[in-house]
Each structure stands twice: as structure tokens, then as C-alpha cells.
Amino acid sequence: MVRAFPFYITLEREDPWVRGIVEQALGFFESVGDLEIPRKHVTDNSLNKYVKQSFNPKRGQISFVSLLSLFREEPRQKEERHYKLAILETDLYFSNDNYFLFGCTESKISKKGEMRPDVFRTSDGTETPLVRGVVISLNRLKGYYDEYWERAFYAILLHELGHFYGLSCQENPHYIEYDDPSVSPLEWGHCDNPKCMMEQVNVPKRPDLLAKTLYLEKTNPDWFCQYDLRALRRNLRALYR
């Protein structure tokens, strides 16, 4: 029995090059799991109206929380349940405590490797659909990294999709617990191994995203540490097989 929905891939601004990088990243995960990830490329500019509705003019940014709530009411979601993979041109944030995000994820698999539900059930049995997926903004990637932005984009896709599939996993000895007082809360739920793409980036005492990308390109073709890679393979196969 198939437990997974397909990814619907939408772009704020249509760009075949961006779609190609997305395909490259999904292909990486397919190679790890030795499987196919169902997906559909949506090219009708339907994302744009949700971007406008979730735009915060005081910040000049898109609210991830608002965008996700709009996705729950999307007519297409009611026609066919799916995971979101949305690529924005506009800057993105999560909360007032957060300056900006390269990307943000509502994961399908927990850090313990458990499947998270696709509906919320109240005590009276009422069901509300939950939308899971990944949102990435190209705004800072292009602004910070110039001609290297595509490589940074590929790396952050791996990072956020890693979160979607349950990384960094709690069984990883380098996993940073959510209540660890020795590090910033921004690092909780990430990997402490510098050779893993699930290490947090662009926070104090952690590497810049591009520096991290170039380092892993040279030192680790698997992109993830052995513990997260093993969990990723297991989680992918549990979801898609």
C-alpha cells in the first residue's frame, strides 16, 4: 500500500534551470533509496496568489506560517492530496524572532523515523487536512552568492528535504537535542557533524551555506553523515515502498 502523496512542485517565477536543480536534488534522494519519488511539476503560476496573500508588507517578506495555512485551503489539494515543494523569489521568514530563512519544512517523517499524520483529528472525530512540504526562497541565495547561488540552492534543497524525510535523526550520536542549553535553539534538531549537510548554517559558530556547500562537494559526495544517510535510506523506503 502506497503511504506517500506526490510532490507538487511550484515556482513563483517560472525557470527551467531552477526546475532542473530541483530534479537533480530529488534524483539524489531517489538514488539513496533506490526508488522513485512521485511528483508533478505545476506550471500555471498558481503559487503567485498565495505569495501575495501571505506577504507581510512591514517586513517585505513571505510568512511561512501564513503560506502553509493557505496551502491547506487550496482547491488542488482537495482534488488530490500532495506534498508541497514551493520555490519562491520573495524573501521568507517564520516568526518575529526570525530574520530570514533560506528554506523551511513541515516534515513528513519525525526525528524518530515515525510517519507524521496527514490529517489532524479532534476529539469529536473531525478531520482537518495537514499540508506537509518544503518552501525555499531564492532571494538571499541569489543576493548573497551571485554566480554560486545554484550550488547553494542545491545544498539547501538537500538540507530541507532531509528535514522532510526525518533528518537529523535522533539515533545519530551527533544529533542536537531540542533542549540542549549549550547551543542556540536554531541548532536544535540538526547534526553536529561538519561533514553532514544537516548541520545548521548561517548562525553564530556555524559555517556559511556556500562555504559548507563547497566543503562537502570536496569531502563528502554522500552529503550526509553515515548515521543520517542510513536513516534517510530507511525512511525513504518506509514511505515509498
Legacy VTK file of the C-alpha trace (Angstrom):
# vtk DataFile Version 3.0
C-alpha trace
ASCII
DATASET POLYDATA
POINTS 241 float
0.000 0.000 0.000
1.404 3.405 -1.009
1.622 5.664 2.032
3.027 8.710 0.275
1.480 11.583 -1.627
3.255 13.009 -4.683
5.197 16.254 -4.500
3.625 19.151 -6.391
6.489 21.389 -7.463
5.571 25.049 -7.967
7.669 28.147 -8.678
6.876 31.782 -8.018
8.717 32.631 -11.238
8.975 30.010 -13.946
12.582 28.991 -14.628
13.559 25.705 -16.321
17.036 25.956 -14.778
15.568 26.032 -11.263
13.336 23.072 -12.069
16.405 21.217 -13.295
18.178 21.734 -9.964
15.075 20.527 -8.125
15.083 17.402 -10.271
18.768 16.888 -9.534
18.096 17.030 -5.786
15.129 14.659 -5.958
17.234 12.353 -8.111
19.831 12.266 -5.341
17.218 11.057 -2.837
15.941 8.503 -5.346
19.470 7.132 -5.691
19.848 6.885 -1.904
16.617 4.912 -1.534
16.830 3.109 -4.898
13.242 4.132 -5.628
11.079 6.690 -7.396
9.653 9.774 -5.708
6.260 10.619 -7.269
5.982 14.243 -8.330
4.225 16.661 -10.622
5.536 19.952 -11.987
2.853 22.647 -11.779
3.421 25.472 -14.284
0.231 27.543 -14.104
1.541 30.310 -11.773
-0.945 29.207 -9.106
1.651 29.867 -6.386
1.675 33.598 -7.041
-1.695 34.397 -5.470
-0.699 32.607 -2.265
2.572 34.520 -2.211
0.657 37.806 -2.440
-1.775 36.802 0.300
0.974 35.707 2.709
3.208 38.734 2.053
3.955 40.896 5.102
4.449 44.467 3.784
6.027 45.661 7.046
8.791 43.099 6.681
8.829 42.815 2.893
8.781 39.030 3.321
6.564 35.985 2.974
5.298 34.357 6.168
5.874 30.605 6.037
3.095 30.050 8.563
0.594 32.073 6.512
1.646 30.414 3.274
1.204 26.947 4.739
-2.265 27.802 6.042
-3.271 28.959 2.554
-1.977 25.721 1.069
-4.422 23.828 3.296
-7.356 25.516 1.558
-6.016 25.189 -1.961
-8.621 23.646 -4.301
-5.968 21.484 -5.948
-5.109 19.999 -2.531
-8.733 18.909 -2.189
-8.680 17.323 -5.643
-5.506 15.326 -4.969
-3.652 15.285 -1.677
0.004 16.127 -2.201
3.162 17.415 -0.574
4.352 20.894 -1.467
7.741 21.830 -2.899
7.450 25.572 -3.464
10.305 27.751 -4.727
9.943 31.473 -4.010
11.692 34.528 -5.393
10.431 36.611 -2.453
12.220 36.633 0.919
10.887 34.234 3.575
10.531 34.259 7.372
8.960 32.071 10.051
8.251 34.259 13.095
9.060 37.657 14.553
12.123 36.139 16.238
13.476 35.072 12.873
15.329 37.405 10.481
15.026 35.323 7.317
15.010 31.749 6.050
16.692 30.100 3.098
14.001 27.464 3.485
11.527 25.901 5.892
9.938 22.469 6.123
6.875 20.798 7.543
8.270 17.271 7.750
6.516 14.027 6.858
8.787 11.820 8.979
9.732 12.570 12.579
13.254 12.608 14.026
12.419 9.177 15.462
11.623 7.819 12.000
7.857 7.790 12.521
5.345 8.793 9.840
3.590 12.009 10.793
-0.166 12.133 10.049
-1.626 13.992 7.083
-4.783 14.951 8.961
-5.485 16.447 12.369
-8.270 14.652 14.246
-10.155 16.387 17.031
-11.767 14.584 19.960
-15.153 14.629 18.198
-13.698 12.896 15.127
-13.479 15.966 12.888
-10.582 15.776 10.445
-8.594 18.754 9.149
-6.077 18.164 6.332
-2.446 18.955 7.113
-0.120 20.059 4.339
3.467 18.881 4.534
6.303 20.018 2.366
9.230 22.320 1.694
9.370 26.026 0.878
12.626 27.594 -0.293
13.368 31.211 -1.133
15.944 32.110 -3.782
16.020 35.729 -2.623
19.016 35.543 -0.255
20.682 32.754 -2.209
20.926 34.961 -5.281
21.699 38.073 -3.251
24.470 36.532 -1.155
26.121 34.081 -3.511
25.998 35.611 -7.005
27.236 33.115 -9.598
27.382 30.372 -6.932
23.720 30.567 -5.967
22.769 27.424 -7.917
25.194 25.321 -5.890
23.944 26.815 -2.628
20.354 26.211 -3.789
21.097 22.536 -4.454
22.641 22.184 -0.985
19.733 23.837 0.815
17.326 21.614 -1.127
19.179 18.592 0.262
19.047 20.091 3.756
15.323 20.902 3.737
14.316 17.679 2.006
16.468 15.930 4.596
14.256 17.512 7.267
11.160 16.401 5.355
12.409 12.811 5.475
13.207 12.858 9.197
16.743 14.239 9.489
18.737 14.767 11.519
17.691 11.517 13.186
17.663 11.093 16.957
19.722 7.897 16.732
22.598 9.934 15.313
25.229 10.408 18.075
25.792 13.917 16.651
22.105 14.831 16.899
21.454 18.095 18.788
18.546 17.702 21.194
15.788 20.307 21.268
16.529 21.285 24.859
20.326 21.468 24.574
21.297 24.623 26.522
24.837 24.685 25.125
23.781 25.786 21.633
21.384 28.207 20.002
17.784 26.965 19.635
18.302 27.458 15.891
20.644 24.451 16.003
18.224 22.101 17.776
17.201 19.143 15.643
20.320 19.401 13.479
23.549 17.409 13.192
26.783 18.467 14.891
28.981 16.723 12.322
30.713 19.241 9.996
30.720 16.649 7.200
26.922 16.406 7.220
24.520 18.646 5.294
22.186 18.517 8.279
24.496 20.794 10.241
22.859 24.193 10.713
24.338 27.044 8.648
24.482 30.835 8.810
24.160 31.055 12.587
26.928 32.022 15.048
29.801 29.492 15.197
28.373 27.549 12.252
29.517 27.741 8.627
28.166 29.932 5.875
25.959 27.977 3.469
28.220 28.408 0.466
31.342 27.530 2.449
29.541 24.436 3.688
28.472 23.543 0.150
31.966 23.852 -1.302
33.433 21.883 1.606
31.042 18.960 1.186
31.468 18.941 -2.579
35.162 18.195 -1.938
34.977 15.964 1.138
31.689 14.045 1.158
29.927 13.016 -2.074
27.181 11.454 0.065
26.396 14.888 1.571
25.130 13.351 4.840
26.983 11.668 7.695
26.771 7.879 7.897
24.075 7.962 10.589
21.756 10.374 8.787
22.396 8.668 5.455
21.434 5.307 6.939
18.276 6.785 8.495
17.438 8.568 5.247
17.611 5.344 3.255
15.415 3.570 5.793
12.873 6.409 5.950
12.623 6.755 2.177
11.928 3.067 1.760
9.365 3.079 4.563
7.496 5.963 2.922
7.622 4.947 -0.728
7.581 1.145 -0.592
LINES 1 242
241 0 1 2 3 4 5 6 7 8 9 10 11 12 13 14 15 16 17 18 19 20 21 22 23 24 25 26 27 28 29 30 31 32 33 34 35 36 37 38 39 40 41 42 43 44 45 46 47 48 49 50 51 52 53 54 55 56 57 58 59 60 61 62 63 64 65 66 67 68 69 70 71 72 73 74 75 76 77 78 79 80 81 82 83 84 85 86 87 88 89 90 91 92 93 94 95 96 97 98 99 100 101 102 103 104 105 106 107 108 109 110 111 112 113 114 115 116 117 118 119 120 121 122 123 124 125 126 127 128 129 130 131 132 133 134 135 136 137 138 139 140 141 142 143 144 145 146 147 148 149 150 151 152 153 154 155 156 157 158 159 160 161 162 163 164 165 166 167 168 169 170 171 172 173 174 175 176 177 178 179 180 181 182 183 184 185 186 187 188 189 190 191 192 193 194 195 196 197 198 199 200 201 202 203 204 205 206 207 208 209 210 211 212 213 214 215 216 217 218 219 220 221 222 223 224 225 226 227 228 229 230 231 232 233 234 235 236 237 238 239 240
